[in-house]
């Protein structure tokens, strides 16, 4: 499946599923959503993280649009920005980031106080990263993080967690122990096969449930873009 994608770097590009829900690319995001949904339901799971092998692979764009498509389906959705090194969810959804996940994990505010609504769907709530901490891995691997995920998974139909690429840090590897599954985003003509293999090995080391791979940004002869979701 393919569609043309506007290269203008603004929120409209990132949230095409909201701006143009009838576009072919939005339909492709819904196809990815359905595939993930079936895999989670089959295993009785409600949460997953999205990571990549490297920066600029399209993982944050992917998770933002998936969150919107789940919400459009009528599900109660929570998107958590656990990329405490280079957070972007608050920019995509045009939200404040003065407080967020880091404040919850350091017990400065409650989970409910950290949640923000969006203008994109009444079914979608966001927990932004909050201030960038000096010890991201320590916070993400804490009992407080596990307890947070456990509690919000009970309260929401689906929980999505944006994490840093696995090329430089192990945050996604740490968090994969607390969620139902992991989705890897790779970028066509950029991500090396060796990097993908390394990412899968790192997740396998902690017995992560790899739900599949999203291939982002395949350019066809007519400058269209493909999105593919597969288990391998």
N, C-alpha and C positions, 0 to 999 in steps of 0.2 A: 504494500500500500504506500502511496506517495502523495506528497503535496508540496506546493511552493511555500517557502518560509521566509518571511520578512526578516532581513538582517539588521533592521534598525534596533539598536541596543536600548530598549526601554521596557517597561513593565508589560506593555502589550505583547511584546515578543515572548516574554517568559510565560505569560498566562493566556496563551492563545485559546485554551479550553474555555476560558471565561469570555474573552473578547469576541471570539468567533467559534462558538461551540458546534456549528454545523460544518466546519471546514474538514477536509479529509485528514489533516494532521490531528485535529481534535478527536476524530473517529479512531485514529490509530492509538491515541492515548487511552481511549476507552477500551480498545482491544487489549492493550497491556494491562489495564486495570482488571478486566474480566479474567485474564489468565492468572494474575496474582490472586484475585479473589477466590477462584476455584481451588488454587493450591492451598491457601490459608484455610478455607472452609473444610477441605478434605482432611486437614490435619488438626482442625479445631483451634486455629490460631487467629489472633487479631492484630498483631503488630509486626512491623518489619522496618528495617533500616535500608537506606540507599547509600552506596559508596561507589568509589571508582578507583582505578589504578593510578590515576594522576590528576593533576589540576586541569580545569577547563575541558573536562570530558562531557559536561552537560548534566551532571547528577542533580544539581540544585534546580535547574530548569525542569528536569524530569520529575522530581519529587513534588515540586509545586503544582505542576499540571496534573499529576496523579491525585494529589490531595483534592484539587478542585473537582475532578471527575468522580471521585468517591462521594464527595458532598453533593454533587448534582444528582447522584443516584438516590439521595435521600438518607444516606447514612450519616450518623453523628461522627465527625472526623476530627482528630487532633493531629496537627503537624508540629513537631518539636525540632528546633534548630540546635542540634548537638555538635555542630561544627564550631567549636569554641575557639578556633584559631583564625578562621576567615568566614565569619557568619554572613549570610546574605538573605535569609528568609524574610527578615523585617523590611529589607529594601524591596524585595519582590512584591510583598503585600502592602507596602507603604505604612508600616507600623513603627511605633516608638521602640527603642531598644535600650532604654535607660535601666530597665530591670527585666529579668527573665530567668532562664534556666539556672545560671550560676547563682543567682540570689536565692532560688529555691533550694539548691543543693547545699548552700552555706547557711540555710535556715533563717534568712533575713525576711523572706516573704513566703506565703503559702502558695500551693499549686494553683488554687483558684484565683489568687491575686495576680499570678503571672500570666494567666490566660487572657488572650485578646481576641475579640471578634474581628471579622473582616467584612468588607463591602462586597465581597465576591460571592459569599454564600452564608446564609444564617446557620447552616449545618457545620461550618468549618471554624474551628478554634485554633489559635496559634500560641505556642510558647516560644518566644524569640530567645536568642542565646543569652542576652544580658551582657554585662561588661566582660570583656575578654580576661580570663583569669591567668595567673602565673603558672597554674598547675592543672591544665585541662585533663590529662590522662588520669590523674589522681581523683579528680572530681567525678569523671565519667565512670570510673571503676568502683566508686564508693557504694556502700549499702544504701545511701540516700538515693542514688540514681536508680538502683534496682527497685527500691520501694516506690519511687515515683512512677516508673514504668508499670509496675504491678497495679498500682492504684488507678492510673488513667486507663489502663487496658480494661479494667472492670467498668469504668464509667463511659467509655466510648465504643463505638462499633468497630472502628479501625484507627490505629495509631501509626503514623509514619514518622521516621526519625532521619533527619539529614545529618550525615557524618562526614568527616574529612576524608580525602583520598588516602588510600593505604600505602601509597608510594613512600611517604616520609614518616608517618606516625601510625600507631597501632590503635587509635581510638575506636575505629569501627570494629576491629578485632575484639576489643574489650567489651563493647556494647552488644556485640552479636550474642553474647551469653545471656543477655537479658530480654531479647526479643524473639518473636516467632521465626523470623527468617531474614535473609539478606538478599538484596538485589544489587547487581554490579552494573554500572553504566560504563560503556567504552565508546570512544569516539573513532569513527571511521577515518582512515588515513592519518591517524595520530597515535592511538594507543597501540603499542607493540604487543605481539602475541606473548612474548616472554613476560611482559608486565601483567597481563591477564592471568597467566598461569601462576605467577607469584602471588597475585591477589587471592586466587582461589585456594592456593596452598596455605596462605596465612589464615584464611577463614576456616579451612578444614582442620587446621591445628587445634582450634578451640571448638571443633564439632559444630560449626555454624551450619544452619539450614539454608543452603544457597537455593533461592527460589528460581533464579534465572538471570539472564543478562539482557540488557537493553543496548542495542547498537544505535548510536546517536549520530546523526549528521552524515549519512551516506549521500554523496552527491551523484546524481544520475546525469545523463547527457543533457537533460533539459533543466539542469540546476535544481531539480526537485530533491526532497529529503525523504529518506526512508527511516522508519522506526521498526525494529524487529525485537520480538521477545522470545527467548528460547531457554530451555533448561540446561543446555550444554555450554 
